[in-house]
């Protein structure tokens, strides 16, 4: 896939599948964070690399491609790049 302009495609990460009380959640119920990995970006996207782990805000579209959910957003909706260990 090749996004246009400054669009970025992110594979969202899920939180732990177990609650604090020890209840195991199915993947359909698992809580999702606004954290993900950059898997593709348009030619005008700057300061990002494929594989960067990012924190993003509102303003995105969720699209399923080949049975995998991706988030598509403009680069301006990415708040920060997370460093290793975060």
Backbone as CSV, one residue per row, in Angstrom:
resi,resn,N_x,N_y,N_z,CA_x,CA_y,CA_z,C_x,C_y,C_z
1,UNK,0.845,-1.174,0.000,0.000,0.000,0.000,0.886,1.230,0.000
2,UNK,0.443,2.265,-0.687,1.213,3.507,-0.776,0.284,4.678,-0.506
3,UNK,0.332,5.244,0.693,-0.506,6.402,1.013,-0.086,7.625,0.193
4,UNK,-1.007,8.549,0.042,-0.738,9.782,-0.692,-0.329,10.894,0.272
5,UNK,0.324,11.908,-0.267,0.699,13.134,0.459,1.333,12.836,1.811
6,UNK,0.731,13.379,2.878,1.287,13.197,4.225,0.471,12.199,5.047
7,UNK,-0.248,11.320,4.348,-1.024,10.291,5.050,-0.081,9.214,5.588
8,UNK,-0.436,8.668,6.752,0.370,7.637,7.403,-0.543,6.461,7.736
9,UNK,-0.056,5.243,7.529,-0.808,4.034,7.866,-0.158,3.413,9.099
10,UNK,-0.987,3.124,10.098,-0.505,2.623,11.378,-1.218,1.321,11.707
11,UNK,-0.458,0.359,12.196,-1.049,-0.868,12.719,-1.179,-0.665,14.222
12,UNK,-2.418,-0.606,14.685,-2.694,-0.293,16.089,-2.324,-1.458,16.991
13,UNK,-1.829,-1.124,18.173,-1.488,-2.143,19.158,-2.583,-2.236,20.203
14,UNK,-2.830,-3.434,20.678,-3.818,-3.652,21.736,-3.111,-3.696,23.077
15,UNK,-3.837,-3.325,24.104,-3.321,-3.455,25.459,-3.325,-4.919,25.857
16,UNK,-2.856,-5.147,27.054,-2.863,-6.493,27.639,-4.265,-7.073,27.550
17,UNK,-4.381,-8.342,27.239,-5.675,-9.004,27.110,-6.238,-9.484,28.438
18,UNK,-5.627,-9.054,29.544,-6.101,-9.468,30.858,-6.350,-8.220,31.701
19,UNK,-7.493,-8.176,32.363,-7.805,-7.036,33.234,-7.032,-7.169,34.544
20,UNK,-7.041,-6.106,35.354,-6.374,-6.150,36.652,-6.957,-7.233,37.546
21,UNK,-8.229,-7.556,37.364,-8.882,-8.596,38.164,-8.569,-9.998,37.653
22,UNK,-7.828,-10.105,36.539,-7.448,-11.408,36.016,-8.387,-11.976,34.968
23,UNK,-9.371,-11.191,34.550,-10.309,-11.657,33.517,-9.631,-11.530,32.159
24,UNK,-9.629,-12.615,31.400,-9.013,-12.607,30.072,-10.044,-12.127,29.062
25,UNK,-9.668,-11.120,28.275,-10.561,-10.552,27.271,-10.284,-11.199,25.922
26,UNK,-11.332,-11.401,25.143,-11.139,-11.875,23.774,-10.586,-10.721,22.957
27,UNK,-10.055,-11.006,21.783,-9.489,-9.942,20.961,-10.547,-8.941,20.524
28,UNK,-11.808,-9.356,20.442,-12.874,-8.435,20.059,-13.148,-7.412,21.158
29,UNK,-12.864,-7.774,22.398,-13.172,-6.915,23.529,-11.931,-6.195,24.046
30,UNK,-10.752,-6.617,23.617,-9.511,-6.036,24.129,-9.508,-4.524,23.940
31,UNK,-9.013,-3.849,24.944,-8.963,-2.387,24.922,-7.823,-1.956,24.011
32,UNK,-8.090,-0.996,23.156,-7.057,-0.523,22.243,-6.558,0.844,22.696
33,UNK,-5.285,1.041,22.570,-4.664,2.315,22.892,-4.472,3.120,21.621
34,UNK,-4.126,4.362,21.790,-3.784,5.196,20.643,-2.285,5.109,20.383
35,UNK,-1.801,3.875,20.321,-0.401,3.594,20.053,-0.345,2.584,18.925
36,UNK,0.601,2.767,18.026,0.738,1.828,16.935,2.067,1.964,16.235
37,UNK,2.262,1.117,15.230,3.507,1.097,14.470,3.252,1.610,13.058
38,UNK,4.112,2.507,12.599,4.007,3.040,11.238,4.378,1.927,10.264
39,UNK,3.457,1.610,9.339,3.717,0.561,8.354,3.830,1.107,6.932
40,UNK,3.347,2.322,6.698,3.467,2.949,5.379,3.219,4.439,5.539
41,UNK,3.788,5.233,4.634,3.560,6.678,4.683,3.754,7.286,3.308
42,UNK,3.036,8.387,3.104,3.118,9.100,1.834,4.440,9.820,1.672
43,UNK,4.704,10.279,0.466,5.992,10.898,0.148,6.221,12.225,0.859
44,UNK,5.164,12.881,1.335,5.327,14.172,2.016,5.380,14.036,3.538
45,UNK,5.267,12.820,4.061,5.382,12.606,5.509,6.850,12.775,5.895
46,UNK,7.096,13.532,6.950,8.458,13.821,7.393,8.628,13.421,8.855
47,UNK,9.866,13.266,9.263,10.227,12.990,10.655,9.753,11.632,11.151
48,UNK,9.305,10.760,10.271,8.853,9.425,10.645,9.602,8.396,9.815
49,UNK,9.675,7.190,10.361,10.258,6.069,9.641,9.328,4.876,9.756
50,UNK,9.361,3.999,8.775,8.611,2.757,8.860,9.119,2.019,10.098
51,UNK,8.201,1.506,10.903,8.575,0.780,12.108,8.552,1.625,13.370
52,UNK,8.437,2.971,13.233,8.349,3.832,14.414,7.094,3.503,15.202
53,UNK,7.225,3.486,16.533,6.076,3.316,17.418,5.614,4.728,17.785
54,UNK,4.336,5.028,17.512,3.837,6.392,17.683,2.594,6.440,18.565
55,UNK,2.388,7.602,19.162,1.176,7.907,19.913,0.393,8.885,19.056
56,UNK,-0.891,8.605,18.826,-1.677,9.463,17.942,-2.943,9.937,18.627
57,UNK,-3.460,11.050,18.141,-4.679,11.643,18.666,-5.864,11.319,17.776
58,UNK,-6.955,12.065,17.953,-8.162,11.821,17.150,-7.955,12.249,15.695
59,UNK,-8.881,11.841,14.861,-8.839,12.253,13.460,-8.242,11.200,12.563
60,UNK,-8.805,9.999,12.599,-8.288,8.928,11.758,-9.425,8.074,11.217
61,UNK,-9.079,7.248,10.230,-10.017,6.314,9.619,-9.494,4.907,9.882
62,UNK,-10.373,3.995,10.261,-9.987,2.595,10.444,-10.411,1.840,9.192
63,UNK,-9.470,1.112,8.606,-9.742,0.370,7.377,-9.180,-1.038,7.506
64,UNK,-9.989,-2.030,7.142,-9.513,-3.405,7.157,-8.973,-3.761,5.777
65,UNK,-7.721,-4.232,5.754,-7.076,-4.654,4.512,-6.491,-6.036,4.760
66,UNK,-6.864,-7.002,3.959,-6.406,-8.388,4.122,-6.627,-8.894,5.544
67,UNK,-7.797,-8.601,6.105,-8.213,-9.036,7.436,-7.382,-8.450,8.581
68,UNK,-6.674,-7.361,8.310,-5.911,-6.651,9.350,-6.432,-5.231,9.401
69,UNK,-6.711,-4.744,10.621,-7.194,-3.369,10.779,-6.022,-2.404,10.797
70,UNK,-6.115,-1.383,9.949,-5.104,-0.332,9.904,-5.779,1.001,10.202
71,UNK,-4.991,1.910,10.713,-5.455,3.267,10.954,-4.763,4.159,9.932
72,UNK,-5.551,4.989,9.270,-5.004,5.913,8.272,-5.279,7.328,8.762
73,UNK,-4.241,8.141,8.799,-4.384,9.512,9.297,-3.330,10.416,8.674
74,UNK,-3.573,11.698,8.810,-2.574,12.668,8.377,-1.472,12.721,9.427
75,UNK,-0.292,13.023,9.002,0.844,13.058,9.915,0.624,14.028,11.068
76,UNK,-0.099,15.107,10.838,-0.316,16.104,11.890,-1.073,15.547,13.093
77,UNK,-1.747,14.395,12.940,-2.472,13.780,14.055,-1.601,12.857,14.898
78,UNK,-0.355,12.690,14.499,0.591,11.908,15.309,1.214,12.863,16.315
79,UNK,1.097,12.503,17.585,1.536,13.384,18.657,3.020,13.243,18.976
80,UNK,3.524,12.007,18.962,4.939,11.812,19.249,5.391,10.429,18.834
81,UNK,6.712,10.296,18.677,7.330,9.005,18.406,7.853,8.493,19.737
82,UNK,7.477,7.268,20.094,7.901,6.689,21.365,9.296,6.103,21.245
83,UNK,10.115,6.320,22.238,11.466,5.783,22.258,11.432,4.329,22.729
84,UNK,12.507,3.606,22.544,12.596,2.213,22.986,12.291,2.111,24.473
85,UNK,11.571,1.072,24.843,11.270,0.811,26.236,10.066,1.548,26.779
86,UNK,9.400,2.333,25.940,8.217,3.077,26.420,6.971,2.342,26.022
